[in-house]
Amino acid sequence: MDLKPLFVFPRWSNTVTLVVLLILAIFPVYAGALIAYGLDPVTLNVGYQPEQPVPYSHALHVGQLGLDCRYCHNTVEKADFAALPPTETCMNCHRAIWNKADQLQPVRDSFSTGMPVEWKQVTGMPDFVYFNHAAHVNSGISCVECHGQINQMERVYQAKPMNMAWCLQCHRNPDSRIRPRDQVTKLDWEPSADDASTVAAFASLPDAELHNRMTTAGVSASQGASKADLARTYVKHLTDTESLTAVKTELGRILRDQYHINPNTDCVTCHR
């Protein structure tokens, strides 16, 4: 009686098995390297500092001369984008100041020809991400939270990672980053008893709540003192005894209620 031949795998199955084993061995390494690369500051462009056609110094214009951010970026309070200034804005000053400087030749050429200065974008979001400058600025989020201390930069660089985890961190815990709206473009601002906006925020608390906060903190209230004076006394106590972050957080909680801030953390917040 003839025996049936045993089943034999085809020769190519040896190759397939080897390939599968190699993939299983290599994939974890590849996935780990991909994640590490994706989170690396170089990938996220932290520190990216392109050479601009004109050596514009924010340290000079903003830090020393006190130019308000909104003078050049005049759409931040009403649009989703922060507009670059037209050449006419530059020439408002530079018709008379440094009007012969070699560094400003591209500006003069732009003004005479009508062609824009070819500024290089430093900070950007992917096309699939929606970000609204006006929504943040009008909620008391300062330029420094995303762009760093621009007022100290001779040449602008990207200071923050701008990735999803970084954005969500702020949306989940925004209190320490919220400041009075009139202080948004004052990049060196800190809460203090001498700052009218900070005092006004605490003075806006109901009388009972302000007195309760002061009593809990062991701050005595002067007899017959005005609400503003009580708030100023309490703020001075906070700034003298608490860390800057703690004071900002307490102030931010008050402003968060006043400004009706309730940031979303779901996908449709940015991916629309």
Backbone torsions as a table, in degrees:
resi	resn	phi	psi	omega
1	MET	NA	131.0	-179.6
2	ASP	-75.4	132.8	175.9
3	LEU	-86.8	142.4	177.0
4	LYS	-71.6	138.8	-179.3
5	PRO	-67.2	143.6	175.9
6	LEU	-64.0	148.7	179.6
7	PHE	-70.5	130.8	-179.6
8	VAL	-121.3	128.1	177.5
9	PHE	-65.3	143.3	176.5
10	PRO	-65.4	157.1	-176.3
11	ARG	-59.9	-36.0	-176.9
12	TRP	-64.8	-17.6	179.2
13	SER	-65.2	-28.0	176.7
14	ASN	-63.7	-41.4	178.7
15	THR	-65.6	-43.8	179.7
16	VAL	-60.4	-44.8	179.4
17	THR	-59.4	-43.0	179.8
18	LEU	-63.6	-44.1	179.4
19	VAL	-61.8	-44.3	179.3
20	VAL	-61.0	-44.1	179.1
21	LEU	-63.1	-40.3	178.3
22	LEU	-64.1	-41.5	179.1
23	ILE	-62.5	-44.7	-179.8
24	LEU	-63.4	-31.1	179.8
25	ALA	-79.4	-37.2	-173.9
26	ILE	-85.7	-33.3	-172.7
27	PHE	-56.2	-46.2	178.8
28	PRO	-58.6	-38.9	178.3
29	VAL	-65.0	-44.4	179.9
30	TYR	-62.8	-45.1	-179.0
31	ALA	-62.7	-41.5	178.7
32	GLY	-63.5	-43.2	179.1
33	ALA	-65.2	-38.1	180.0
34	LEU	-64.7	-43.0	178.9
35	ILE	-65.3	-44.3	179.2
36	ALA	-61.4	-41.1	178.9
37	TYR	-65.7	-40.6	-178.7
38	GLY	-66.2	-27.6	-179.2
39	LEU	-97.2	-3.6	-178.8
40	ASP	-68.5	137.9	180.0
41	PRO	-55.5	-31.8	178.7
42	VAL	-63.8	-42.8	178.7
43	THR	-64.3	-38.2	-178.1
44	LEU	-80.8	-0.8	176.8
45	ASN	70.3	15.7	175.0
46	VAL	-62.3	127.1	-177.8
47	GLY	91.3	-4.0	179.0
48	TYR	-59.6	126.6	-172.7
49	GLN	-143.3	83.9	-177.3
50	PRO	-72.1	154.1	174.1
51	GLU	-78.0	125.0	-177.2
52	GLN	-94.9	156.0	179.8
53	PRO	-65.7	-22.5	176.6
54	VAL	-129.2	130.1	-177.6
55	PRO	-76.9	67.6	-179.0
56	TYR	-72.5	128.5	-178.2
57	SER	-107.2	112.4	173.2
58	HIS	-68.5	-31.5	178.7
59	ALA	-59.6	-37.1	178.5
60	LEU	-77.2	-56.0	-172.2
61	HIS	-69.0	-42.5	-177.2
62	VAL	-92.6	-50.0	-174.9
63	GLY	-69.3	-46.3	-176.3
64	GLN	-92.3	-44.2	-175.9
65	LEU	-87.4	-14.0	176.3
66	GLY	76.4	24.0	179.4
67	LEU	-66.1	129.8	179.9
68	ASP	-73.8	139.7	-179.2
69	CYS	-53.0	-35.5	-174.0
70	ARG	-74.0	-11.2	177.6
71	TYR	-66.2	-38.6	178.5
72	CYS	-96.0	-46.2	-178.5
73	HIS	-95.9	72.9	-166.3
74	ASN	-84.9	9.2	178.8
75	THR	-109.5	-0.4	-171.1
76	VAL	-63.8	-24.1	-178.2
77	GLU	-90.1	-9.2	-173.6
78	LYS	-136.6	1.6	-178.5
79	ALA	-141.0	167.0	179.8
80	ASP	-77.5	-15.8	-177.6
81	PHE	-115.0	156.6	175.6
82	ALA	-101.8	105.0	-173.2
83	ALA	-64.9	143.6	169.1
84	LEU	-78.1	143.5	-177.0
85	PRO	-69.8	140.2	172.2
86	PRO	-68.6	160.6	-178.6
87	THR	-58.2	-31.4	179.2
88	GLU	-58.1	-33.9	178.9
89	THR	-64.6	-42.9	177.8
90	CYS	-62.6	-40.7	-174.3
91	MET	-76.0	-12.4	173.5
92	ASN	-55.7	-37.1	177.5
93	CYS	-97.2	-41.7	-167.7
94	HIS	-84.2	6.1	164.6
95	ARG	-66.8	-31.9	-176.3
96	ALA	-111.6	-28.7	-174.9
97	ILE	-105.4	126.0	179.8
98	TRP	53.5	38.4	-175.3
99	ASN	-77.1	-1.2	175.5
100	LYS	-117.8	0.9	-174.1
101	ALA	-65.1	136.4	179.6
102	ASP	-62.7	-34.7	-177.8
103	GLN	-62.7	-24.9	-176.1
104	LEU	-97.5	10.1	179.4
105	GLN	-59.0	-41.5	177.3
106	PRO	-60.0	-31.4	178.3
107	VAL	-70.4	-44.0	179.3
108	ARG	-65.5	-38.9	177.8
109	ASP	-63.0	-42.0	179.0
110	SER	-62.5	-40.9	-178.0
111	PHE	-67.2	-36.7	-177.3
112	SER	-80.1	-28.8	-176.7
113	THR	-99.2	-19.9	-176.4
114	GLY	84.6	-1.7	177.4
115	MET	-85.7	139.0	-176.3
116	PRO	-71.3	153.9	170.6
117	VAL	-68.3	134.0	-175.0
118	GLU	-86.7	71.4	176.9
119	TRP	-65.6	146.7	178.0
120	LYS	-99.7	130.3	-179.1
121	GLN	-67.8	133.1	-179.0
122	VAL	-97.1	-48.5	-177.0
123	THR	-116.7	131.6	179.8
124	GLY	-147.4	161.0	175.9
125	MET	-112.7	150.9	174.3
126	PRO	-59.9	156.8	-178.1
127	ASP	-61.4	-24.8	-177.1
128	PHE	-87.8	3.9	-179.9
129	VAL	-109.7	131.5	178.0
130	TYR	-102.1	124.6	176.9
131	PHE	-132.8	133.6	-177.4
132	ASN	-117.4	112.2	179.3
133	HIS	-62.3	-44.6	-175.8
134	ALA	-60.4	-40.3	-179.1
135	ALA	-61.8	-36.9	-179.0
136	HIS	-78.6	-46.8	-178.5
137	VAL	-61.2	-43.6	-179.4
138	ASN	-74.9	-5.8	173.6
139	SER	-101.0	9.8	176.7
140	GLY	83.6	21.7	177.6
141	ILE	-95.4	117.3	-175.0
142	SER	-76.9	159.1	176.0
143	CYS	-55.0	-34.4	-174.7
144	VAL	-65.6	-23.7	-177.1
145	GLU	-65.1	-31.9	179.8
146	CYS	-106.1	-34.0	-171.4
147	HIS	-106.3	-2.7	-178.8
148	GLY	74.9	-168.2	-176.9
149	GLN	-79.3	74.5	180.0
150	ILE	-55.3	-35.0	-177.2
151	ASN	-66.8	-7.2	178.5
152	GLN	-111.5	3.8	-174.7
153	MET	-95.7	121.2	171.9
154	GLU	-68.3	-40.3	175.9
155	ARG	-133.6	127.4	-171.7
156	VAL	-67.5	138.3	174.0
157	TYR	-134.6	162.5	178.4
158	GLN	-78.4	120.0	-173.3
159	ALA	-97.4	-22.6	-175.3
160	LYS	-122.8	156.4	-173.9
161	PRO	-71.0	-28.8	177.7
162	MET	61.7	25.0	177.0
163	ASN	-94.5	174.9	-173.1
164	MET	-64.9	-41.4	-179.6
165	ALA	-61.4	-39.3	179.9
166	TRP	-66.0	-42.1	177.8
167	CYS	-64.6	-44.6	-178.7
168	LEU	-64.9	-32.9	178.5
169	GLN	-59.0	-40.5	178.8
170	CYS	-74.0	-42.7	-178.9
171	HIS	-63.2	-32.3	-179.5
172	ARG	-79.6	-31.0	-178.8
173	ASN	-137.3	74.0	-173.7
174	PRO	-85.7	-10.1	-166.3
175	ASP	-55.0	-45.9	-176.1
176	SER	-70.6	-9.1	-177.1
177	ARG	-103.9	-5.4	-179.0
178	ILE	-89.9	129.8	178.9
179	ARG	-130.7	168.0	176.0
180	PRO	-55.6	141.3	-175.4
181	ARG	-58.9	-33.6	-177.9
182	ASP	-77.4	1.2	178.1
183	GLN	-112.2	5.7	-174.4
184	VAL	-60.1	-41.1	-176.8
185	THR	-95.6	5.5	174.1
186	LYS	-93.3	93.7	-163.9
187	LEU	-71.8	-18.1	177.3
188	ASP	-99.9	12.0	-175.8
189	TRP	-62.6	141.0	170.7
190	GLU	-140.4	144.4	179.0
191	PRO	-65.9	139.1	179.1
192	SER	-158.8	166.9	178.4
193	ALA	-70.1	-16.4	178.5
194	ASP	-90.9	-6.4	-179.4
195	ASP	-91.8	114.9	-175.0
196	ALA	-61.7	-35.1	-178.1
197	SER	-67.6	-39.8	177.7
198	THR	-65.3	-46.5	179.8
199	VAL	-62.0	-41.9	-179.0
200	ALA	-62.9	-36.5	179.8
201	ALA	-64.2	-45.1	179.0
202	PHE	-71.1	-33.0	178.3
203	ALA	-68.9	-18.7	179.3
204	SER	-76.8	-11.2	177.6
205	LEU	-65.6	149.4	173.5
206	PRO	-56.3	147.4	-176.7
207	ASP	-52.0	-46.5	-176.3
208	ALA	-63.0	-39.9	-178.7
209	GLU	-68.6	-41.8	179.0
210	LEU	-63.0	-44.6	179.2
211	HIS	-64.4	-38.2	179.6
212	ASN	-65.7	-40.7	177.8
213	ARG	-62.7	-43.3	-179.0
214	MET	-65.9	-41.6	179.7
215	THR	-63.7	-44.9	179.3
216	THR	-61.3	-35.9	-179.2
217	ALA	-83.9	-4.9	180.0
218	GLY	76.9	27.2	-179.7
219	VAL	-99.3	124.5	-179.2
220	SER	-82.8	142.3	179.8
221	ALA	-98.9	128.1	178.6
222	SER	-67.6	138.2	-179.8
223	GLN	-64.3	127.6	176.8
224	GLY	78.4	7.0	179.7
225	ALA	-70.5	147.0	178.0
226	SER	-71.8	165.1	179.7
227	LYS	-60.1	-40.7	180.0
228	ALA	-64.3	-39.4	179.4
229	ASP	-67.3	-38.4	177.1
230	LEU	-63.6	-44.2	179.0
231	ALA	-62.5	-40.9	-179.3
232	ARG	-64.4	-41.4	178.3
233	THR	-62.2	-42.0	-179.2
234	TYR	-67.5	-42.5	179.1
235	VAL	-63.0	-40.5	178.9
236	LYS	-62.5	-39.6	177.3
237	HIS	-62.6	-43.8	-179.8
238	LEU	-61.1	-48.6	-176.6
239	THR	-68.8	-24.4	178.6
240	ASP	-82.4	-26.6	-171.7
241	THR	-114.4	-20.4	-176.1
242	GLU	-110.5	161.6	175.2
243	SER	-70.6	160.3	-179.8
244	LEU	-60.4	-40.3	179.7
245	THR	-63.5	-39.8	-180.0
246	ALA	-65.2	-41.1	178.6
247	VAL	-65.8	-44.5	178.5
248	LYS	-61.2	-38.1	-179.5
249	THR	-66.2	-44.0	179.5
250	GLU	-65.1	-42.3	176.1
251	LEU	-63.7	-42.4	-178.8
252	GLY	-61.7	-35.3	179.1
253	ARG	-65.4	-37.4	177.2
254	ILE	-66.8	-47.4	-178.6
255	LEU	-67.2	-32.8	179.3
256	ARG	-59.6	-40.5	177.1
257	ASP	-70.3	-40.9	-178.9
258	GLN	-64.8	-41.2	-176.1
259	TYR	-89.4	-0.4	179.5
260	HIS	56.1	51.2	-178.3
261	ILE	-92.4	123.8	176.6
262	ASN	-144.2	76.2	-172.6
263	PRO	-64.2	138.3	177.3
264	ASN	-77.2	154.6	175.8
265	THR	-128.4	10.7	178.2
266	ASP	-90.5	174.0	-171.0
267	CYS	-62.2	-37.6	-173.7
268	VAL	-70.9	-8.1	176.8
269	THR	-59.5	-43.3	-177.0
270	CYS	-115.1	-27.7	-177.7
271	HIS	-103.7	97.9	-172.1
272	ARG	-111.9	NA	NA
